[in-house]
């Protein structure tokens, strides 16, 4: 399935507008304005367990444990951990390598949120830290613990970390920057296959994704996923397709209101035609009507309950909104959704319910702070992040 924001076979001027719109969508999924975040994140957790949109490179899954181990030897305080992490950041910054995804590239040692915080859930979910514990507890237990057998010659050393040894000189030396070595690639792939064997994440750990795919269902490697994984992915695709219309309509309402409030503001005069064009593109997608008619929220929720390793919180308000939007779309000409009064009312009412006094459509002050796009991108469930992590793994494999 191609992207729902597809190019229309129209004039050069409309192509230009669509390119501008695509630029607005680059960070569109991270900001979610219609109360879909909980369900979106449950889907992302089921497809790609342990991941986060804040992850940048796969090698941090080794660098963070190495920092804990180095800090434990240096004194064992959280201040020691922060110092070691900042030293690792400076080592990477000062290398002669080009390092995409480097945390602290600009802030350097002044980075406020350190890698150990950003990657902690992944380390736990993927079994890299062997016990469920807080970061301070993990640091306190990061020294190797000697287990004395009856025969002292058979002494064994235990560790809470399932990780390859740190390179000599770490953190003052990190050869290869953030590129995985072949041995590290094999290790991380095994961690993913062991901790989440029936997930789409594990499938992509075995089968390299395309660097150009815009969504997981667009990627050729997804076609060979196990049937249960493909079923969940298809339900996730349907949810994305369905709700993208509501996201675009919400942004159209904001664009119209913003233009009405400041009609002479040239920076927003293109917003209304841009979002109208996006809604037209969404409505005219070749298999959208079939997707909307056959998709069921109950099927998605059932699939999530069967996959997630944690209980799901039922959000009746969100479920009601999704069902109302689907019923409305199934009974309407999708080409006219931009001017459909019932659809407009439903979306405006949803924003008010979710955001209360902070609703942009009810507050001119909040409206005037709108930057031109609020959650306008179709949901892809952290795909940009996941694709990058998987390409790191397979780049390592290619170098074997």
Secondary structure by P-SEA (a helix, b strand, c coil): cccccccccccaaaaaaaaaaaaaaccccccccccaaaaaaaaaaaacccccccccccaaaaaaaaaaaaaaaacccaaaaaaaaaaaaaaaaaccccccccccccccccccccccccaaaaaaaaccccccccaaaaaaaccbbbbbcccccbbbbbbccccccccccccccccccccccaaaaaaaaaaaaaaccccaaaaaaaccccccccccccccccccccaaaaaaaaaaaaaaaaaaaaaaaaaaaaaaaaaaaccccccccaaaaaaaaaaaaaaacccaaaaaacccaaaaaaaaaacccbbbbbbaaaaaaaaaaaaaaaacccccccccaaaaaaaaaaaaaacccccccccaaaaaaccccccccccccaaaaaaaaaaaaaaaaaac
